[in-house]
Amino acid sequence: MALKWLDRDDELKNHQVFGDEHFGKEAPTVVYEERQVIDDKGQAVPGIYSAWIWLNNPAQYNSYTTEMVKGVIAGFQKASSDRKIVAAVFTAVGDKAFCTGGNTAEYASYYSKRPNEYGEYVDLFMAMVDSILNCKKPVICRVNGMRVAGGQEIGMATDVTVTSDLAVFGQAGPRHGSAPIGGATDFLPWFMSMEDAMYNCISCETWSAYKMKLKGMVTTVVPVLKRNGQWVRNPMVRTDTYVDDGEIVYGEPVAAGELPAAKALMAECKTDFERLDAEVDRLVWKFANLFPNCLINSIDGIRGKKKFFWDQMKLPNRHWAAANMNHEAFVGFNAFNSRKVTGRDVVDFIRFRQLVAEGAPFDDAFAEQVLGKSRS
């Protein structure tokens, strides 16, 4: 006798929290796109898809505004709850940047000296990181350019990274009035040695995609430059492995004398993301050929190590970040936002430290001295 379920509603339920109100085409915004899964023969597979979540603010290097943060949260919740989605792909529009973090123009013009407002924004930012870490689909970060500051942090929240070899990676917080507490201080020690994690976190240097591959930060690096139909590796970075004065030079910038030739070669090339997209397709196809529940349980088992420290620190970090909008963030973000006027994107750090040593109060006079311009 066939088993029958009593009072069963066979209409599939919609478990999405958000509609499409947080997505749009006009920048700055977030674009949500479904793409059919591509098999290993290059053919589209009916009925199953990858969800592409695009940061769309290329004019500002895909820095995220408050509304864009909401769009990322909505995108990952939609991908997570959609039964036809195999994997989520987190990427960005253009060929210059994946993401350079929060929108400093918005920080300077609206959030500076408004700690309560910034605290509300940080709540959204942390919900964005949570939406990536909690997505019930594997998340691929497709890095099309710079992944720095908060962009590096949301990128590290993903599961697998495939990157253009033109991309650079790094943090920027201590240089511009913040600290990389949006994930970097929690995630970096899981990717690198403690020594490398410390230096990468506080140096505010950018490292090449090849160096990040060497350090274990990314899964795959592919060339995106083409000349006369041939792929050309990033000529600005060394891709040969040898030791020079005790240091591995793989992934380091080429010597100063090699720069003119490297720049000339780049000028002859066009950017083409064909191989980057093919690598994304390959990973999605790999995921499609695994049991979905076993796959996500395996992923969550790894994510849990990152989430443990993230969850421990995110609330105290939220409150510190809000309070800091009355202090270093106020002058740091305003310095960066006024760089076209002043010719510099950072404060006068030496004068800042001298004023601290003198016990000077942090007031408008203090800000004027370190910013180097009148704040009328």
Stockholm file with secondary structure:
# STOCKHOLM 1.0

chainA/1-376         MALKWLDRDDELKNHQVFGDEHFGKEAPTVVYEERQVIDDKGQAVPGIYSAWIWLNNPAQYNSYTTEMVKGVIAGFQKASSDRKIVAAVFTAVGDKAFCTGGNTAEYASYYSKRPNEYGEYVDLFMAMVDSILNCKKPVICRVNGMRVAGGQEIGMATDVTVTSDLAVFGQAGPRHGSAPIGGATDFLPWFMSMEDAMYNCISCETWSAYKMKLKGMVTTVVPVLKRNGQWVRNPMVRTDTYVDDGEIVYGEPVAAGELPAAKALMAECKTDFERLDAEVDRLVWKFANLFPNCLINSIDGIRGKKKFFWDQMKLPNRHWAAANMNHEAFVGFNAFNSRKVTGRDVVDFIRFRQLVAEGAPFDDAFAEQVLGKSRS
#=GR chainA/1-376 SS CCCCCTTCCCSCCCCCSCCSTTCCSSSSEEEEEEEEEECTTSCEEEEEEEEEEEEECGGGTTCBCHHHHHHHHHHHHHHHHCTTEEEEEEEESSSSEEECSBCHHHIIIIITTCHHHHHHHHHHHHHHHHHHHTCSSCEEEEECSEEETHHHHHHHTSSEEEEETTCEEECCHHHHTCCCTTTHHHHHHHHSCHHHHHHHHHHCCEEEHHHHHHHTSCSEEECCEEETTEEECCTTBCCSCCEETTEECTTSBCCGGGHHHHHHHHHTCEECCHHHHHHHHHHHHHHHTSCHHHHHHHHHHHHHHHHHHHHHHHHHHHHHHHHHTTTHHHHHHHHHHTHHHHSCSSCCHHHHHHHHHTTCCCSHHHHHHHHTSCCC
#=GC SS_cons         CCCCCTTCCCSCCCCCSCCSTTCCSSSSEEEEEEEEEECTTSCEEEEEEEEEEEEECGGGTTCBCHHHHHHHHHHHHHHHHCTTEEEEEEEESSSSEEECSBCHHHIIIIITTCHHHHHHHHHHHHHHHHHHHTCSSCEEEEECSEEETHHHHHHHTSSEEEEETTCEEECCHHHHTCCCTTTHHHHHHHHSCHHHHHHHHHHCCEEEHHHHHHHTSCSEEECCEEETTEEECCTTBCCSCCEETTEECTTSBCCGGGHHHHHHHHHTCEECCHHHHHHHHHHHHHHHTSCHHHHHHHHHHHHHHHHHHHHHHHHHHHHHHHHHTTTHHHHHHHHHHTHHHHSCSSCCHHHHHHHHHTTCCCSHHHHHHHHTSCCC
//
